[in-house]
Amino acid sequence: MRTPVTIIGAGLGGLTLARVLHVNNVPFTVYEAEPSPTDRGQGGMLDIHDYNGQRALQAADLTDEFQAIVMTGRQTMRLVERDGTVLHEIPDDETGTRPEVQRGALRRILLDALPAHTVRWGHKVSAVRPCGEGQYEVTFGDDSSIVTSLLVGADGAWSRVRPALCDATPAYVGTSFVETYLFDADTRHTATAQLVGDGSMIAPSPGKEIFVHRETGDTLHAYIALARSQEWFAAIDFTDASHPRARIAREFHGWAPALTALITDSDTAPVLRPHHALPSGHQWEHVPGATLLGDAAHLTAPNGEGANAAMLDAAELGQALAAASDVEPALTAYEQTLFARNAEPVEFEGTEVHGLESEKNTAQTMLKMLIEQEL
């Protein structure tokens, strides 16, 4: 198959698809809304799993480059009670199957592996219009447009391509993250740094949770999770950093100061990250000349699989297109595999995940899960 592929979105999924197509000599162009690859930060740490993300990187012929950016020691995971008691630690003995990397570093190796000018920056899609006979007109914010006969939406939760395939829209799932950072934590936030340890730390509780990654340069990147309505968060003035710090910290009254410091002592203004999802088991009737991958296809609340799943989608789609003599059967087969995979329950290390709101979302319950896995 040598039909040029138009990819909307230069996230990890879109770039993985581009790289797999490039390896297989299939022409493509990526269109990305951001003005440049350095326009904004790319988020925190990602654990890349052997059963999806690493498989995708193998298909992209980037395993060596991936290994070069793995952060040694970051697979260490601590389970902590609200009072700061460390219940359990899983050390990083370098045999784990989920090595950690910085998202920005992973995006960089994908970009560096593509020919120059195949990613068109500053092309924010404003509309996608079917033209008939499997063709689509894609219009950008500057009113320029292209017509393509093979369109892939890799453009995330609020995909502009998705409406050309189906009517599904993401809905708020009842939980949100408030994202914070502590910089130079080993010297400036010593007690918190010591509690977090060398990798990640989780302190779960019904309806709330604190999850932390240790990133480069002894930075602690925290996700403060709360099961609250959008109206509850709307009452917090996130334009005044002191207001969300104080208001969110009140929800963790009585927790260890080393934990609440991740909220009250944040070196950046807290950022609200609401969680949205597409309907469970979301599918669509195949339409000629177009498909979706990653969050555009199967957005869920954060579960540790999003980036990995998008990369695997991309690798499978790229390989299917490269091997196909006819586009439509390849797209249909890819979508059927995608739908079947996303109908499966999400698992965490072999155990079904309990929701944040669940009374079972406690450190003791999670410890029991971890012990059962080790037996």
Disulfide bonds with the S-S distance in Angstrom:
none
